[in-house]
């Protein structure tokens, strides 16, 4: 794969500034602004339809509220319905230490291939490693050489490097190209975090010059979402006219030290409802300060939760 030239993002503003919340919270301001905009362009009937289609659940909702929400709005997983053809990019945010998230992607790659996915972009690989990955996919490099990349540079626990390698092999068998997208520094500051996300957008923009291309971004949950102080990768893409959807996982392997508290609470609510062994999806209003996603996929829980 050829190296991509750095395009000029003259139309991308700098990092977001925090709003003045002396009179109202950031979340309240965003909700009021969104409601005002909707009322300005939609009839009452259309507005009601929008509210029904995109139910809202605050990231600070308690378990009881989340349980009621799940009972009312849970639905079967349908990636074709979730990821429409007019949207070229899907972000799926994983929890790095959990194998269950990776297993879901590995199992679903044939379906993604049918949906037209051409590239799997992986945070776990640095851009400078692209040639090694290309050579492996072409049969010119031994498997152990790629596995060593994960063991040395992206080892998140026992069995995790091997799972990423399984993901590479699944992409290879389905004819999906791998994009090594990340940058690296020992000091991952907020400024560098945004630089990483901007680099991802640069690569995506170059790939999507081919109108037939579709990219599945597989990355940590903190890199994509809405209304965050540091611009997330999907927001940077939006500023250059590239549509995307954002999905996060809940359930699966439940780790007691898992920091993703909102999806942890979804898993706990599923336990209370006695559907923790079920796979289901939730469409969620993304206009929130912390949650920031379009969809949650709850995976069958395979460990007891200590939430």
C-alpha positions in Angstrom: 0.0 0.0 0.0 1.4 3.4 -0.9 2.2 6.0 1.7 -0.4 8.7 2.0 0.5 12.3 1.6 -0.6 14.7 4.4 -3.5 16.7 3.0 -4.1 20.2 4.3 -7.1 20.4 6.8 -7.6 24.1 6.4 -11.3 23.7 7.1 -10.8 21.9 10.5 -10.8 24.3 13.4 -8.6 23.8 16.5 -9.5 21.7 19.5 -12.9 22.4 21.2 -13.1 25.0 23.9 -15.1 24.4 27.0 -18.4 26.3 27.0 -19.1 28.7 29.9 -21.2 26.7 32.3 -21.6 29.3 34.9 -25.3 29.5 34.2 -26.1 26.1 32.9 -24.3 22.7 32.6 -22.7 21.7 29.3 -25.2 18.9 28.9 -28.2 21.2 29.5 -26.8 23.7 27.0 -26.4 21.1 24.3 -29.9 19.6 24.9 -31.5 23.0 24.8 -29.6 23.9 21.6 -30.6 20.6 19.9 -34.2 21.0 20.9 -34.4 24.5 19.6 -32.9 23.5 16.3 -35.3 20.5 15.9 -38.3 22.7 16.7 -37.2 25.2 14.1 -37.1 22.8 11.2 -39.6 20.1 12.1 -43.4 20.0 12.5 -44.8 18.8 15.8 -45.6 15.4 14.2 -42.1 15.1 12.8 -40.5 16.2 16.0 -42.4 13.5 17.9 -41.2 10.9 15.3 -37.6 12.0 15.8 -38.0 11.7 19.6 -39.4 8.2 19.2 -36.7 7.1 16.8 -33.9 8.4 18.9 -34.7 7.8 22.6 -32.6 9.5 25.1 -30.8 8.0 28.1 -28.4 10.1 30.1 -25.0 8.8 30.9 -25.7 9.4 34.6 -28.9 7.4 34.6 -29.4 5.0 37.4 -29.8 1.2 37.0 -33.6 1.3 37.4 -34.0 3.9 34.6 -31.6 1.9 32.3 -33.5 -1.3 33.0 -36.7 0.3 31.9 -35.0 1.7 28.8 -33.7 -1.7 27.8 -37.1 -3.3 28.3 -38.6 -0.7 26.0 -36.0 -0.2 23.3 -33.7 -3.3 23.0 -33.6 -4.8 19.5 -31.8 -7.6 17.6 -28.4 -6.7 16.1 -28.6 -5.8 12.4 -25.4 -4.3 11.1 -26.9 -3.6 7.7 -29.7 -1.5 9.3 -27.3 0.1 11.7 -24.7 1.0 9.0 -26.5 2.4 6.0 -24.9 2.5 2.6 -24.6 6.3 2.5 -22.4 6.2 5.5 -18.8 5.2 4.5 -17.3 4.8 8.0 -18.3 2.9 11.1 -16.4 3.3 14.4 -16.6 0.4 16.8 -15.0 1.2 20.1 -13.6 -1.8 22.0 -12.4 -2.3 25.6 -8.7 -3.2 25.1 -8.4 -5.8 27.8 -11.5 -7.8 26.9 -11.4 -10.7 24.4 -15.2 -10.7 23.9 -15.1 -7.4 22.0 -12.6 -8.9 19.6 -14.5 -12.1 19.2 -17.6 -10.2 18.1 -15.6 -8.4 15.3 -13.9 -11.6 14.2 -17.2 -13.4 14.0 -18.9 -10.5 12.2 -16.2 -9.8 9.5 -17.9 -12.0 6.9 -21.1 -9.9 7.4 -19.2 -6.7 7.2 -17.6 -7.9 3.9 -21.1 -8.5 2.5 -21.9 -4.9 3.5 -19.0 -3.7 1.3 -16.2 -3.2 3.9 -12.9 -2.8 2.1 -10.6 -1.7 4.9 -10.3 -2.4 8.6 -8.5 0.5 10.4 -6.8 -0.6 13.6 -5.5 1.7 16.4 -3.3 -1.2 17.5 -1.0 -0.8 14.6 1.3 2.2 13.9 1.3 3.7 10.5 5.0 3.0 10.1 4.2 -0.7 10.3 1.9 -0.6 7.3 4.4 -2.3 4.9 4.8 -5.3 7.3 1.1 -5.8 7.4 0.8 -5.5 3.6 3.6 -8.0 3.2 1.9 -10.4 5.6 -1.4 -10.2 3.7 0.5 -10.8 0.5 2.2 -13.9 2.0 5.7 -12.3 2.1 6.1 -12.1 5.9 5.7 -14.8 8.5 2.8 -14.7 10.9 5.0 -14.6 14.0 6.5 -11.3 12.8 3.1 -9.6 13.0 2.2 -11.3 16.2 5.4 -9.9 17.7 4.2 -6.4 16.9 1.2 -7.0 19.2 3.1 -8.7 21.9 5.8 -6.0 22.1 3.8 -2.9 21.4 0.1 -3.6 22.2 0.1 -6.3 24.9 -3.1 -5.7 27.0 -3.0 -9.0 28.9 -2.9 -12.7 28.4 -4.2 -13.8 25.1 -4.9 -10.3 23.8 -2.1 -10.2 21.2 -3.3 -13.5 19.9 -6.9 -12.2 19.5 -5.6 -9.2 17.5 -3.7 -11.6 15.3 -6.9 -13.7 14.8 -8.6 -10.4 13.7 -5.8 -9.8 11.2 -6.2 -13.4 9.8 -10.0 -13.0 9.7 -9.6 -9.9 7.6 -7.1 -11.6 5.4 -9.5 -14.5 4.7 -12.3 -12.1 3.9 -10.3 -10.0 1.5 -10.4 -6.9 3.7 -7.3 -4.7 3.8 -5.8 -3.6 7.1 -5.0 0.0 7.8 -2.2 0.7 10.3 -3.3 4.2 11.5 -1.7 5.1 14.8 1.1 7.4 15.9 3.2 6.8 19.0 4.8 8.7 21.8 5.7 7.8 25.3 3.7 10.8 26.5 0.1 10.7 25.2 -1.0 14.2 26.1 -4.4 15.7 25.1 -2.7 17.5 22.3 -1.1 14.4 20.9 -4.4 12.5 21.4 -6.0 14.9 19.0 -3.1 14.6 16.6 -3.6 10.8 16.5 -7.3 11.2 15.7 -6.5 13.8 13.0 -4.0 11.3 11.5 -6.8 8.7 11.4 -9.0 11.2 9.5 -6.2 11.9 7.1 -5.8 8.3 6.2 -9.6 7.8 5.9 -9.9 10.8 3.6 -7.2 9.4 1.3 -8.8 5.9 1.2 -12.3 7.3 0.6 -11.3 9.1 -2.5 -12.3 5.7 -3.9 -16.1 6.0 -3.8 -16.5 2.2 -3.4 -14.4 2.2 -0.2 -16.0 1.5 3.2 -13.9 1.7 6.4 -14.5 -0.1 9.7 -12.5 1.7 12.4 -11.6 -0.6 15.3 -10.3 1.4 18.3 -10.6 2.2 21.9 -13.9 3.7 22.9 -12.4 7.1 23.9 -11.4 7.9 20.3 -14.9 8.2 18.9 -18.1 9.8 20.1 -19.8 13.2 20.5 -19.5 16.4 22.5 -16.1 15.7 24.0 -13.6 18.4 24.8 -11.0 16.9 22.6 -12.2 16.3 19.1 -12.8 12.6 18.4 -11.9 11.0 15.2 -15.5 10.8 13.9 -16.1 14.5 14.6 -12.9 15.4 12.7 -14.2 13.4 9.7 -17.6 15.1 10.0 -15.8 18.5 9.6 -14.4 17.4 6.2 -17.8 16.0 5.1 -17.4 12.3 5.9 -20.3 10.6 7.6 -19.8 8.0 10.3 -21.6 6.0 13.0 -20.3 5.2 16.5 -20.9 1.9 18.3 -19.7 0.7 21.7 -19.8 -2.6 23.4 -21.3 -3.5 26.8 -21.5 -6.9 28.4 -19.1 -9.7 27.3 -16.3 -10.2 29.7 -17.1 -8.0 32.7 -13.9 -6.8 34.4 -14.2 -5.3 37.8 -11.7 -2.5 36.9 -13.4 -1.7 33.6 -13.5 2.2 33.5 -16.3 2.5 30.9 -18.9 3.1 33.6 -21.9 3.7 31.3 -21.7 0.4 29.5 -21.0 -1.2 32.8 -24.3 0.0 34.1 -26.0 -1.3 31.0 -24.5 -4.7 31.8 -25.7 -4.5 35.4 -29.2 -3.6 34.2 -29.2 -6.6 31.9 -28.3 -8.8 34.9 -31.2 -7.4 36.9 -33.5 -8.1 33.9 -32.1 -11.7 33.7 -31.1 -11.1 30.0 -27.4 -10.9 30.7 -26.8 -13.9 28.4 -28.6 -12.2 25.5 -27.1 -10.2 22.6 -29.1 -7.1 21.9 -28.7 -3.5 20.6 -29.8 -0.1 21.9 -30.1 3.0 19.8 -29.3 6.0 21.9 -29.6 9.7 21.5 -26.0 10.8 21.2 -26.4 14.4 22.4 -24.7 14.0 25.7 -21.5 15.1 27.4 -19.9 11.8 28.2 -21.6 8.9 26.6 -21.4 10.1 23.0 -22.4 7.1 20.8 -25.1 6.2 18.4 -25.5 2.5 19.4 -24.6 0.1 22.1 -24.2 -3.6 21.5 -24.7 -5.8 24.6 -22.7 -9.0 24.3 -23.6 -12.2 26.3 -21.9 -11.9 29.6 -19.4 -14.6 30.4 -18.0 -13.5 33.7 -19.7 -12.4 36.9 -19.8 -8.6 37.2 -18.5 -6.8 40.2 -20.0 -3.4 39.2 
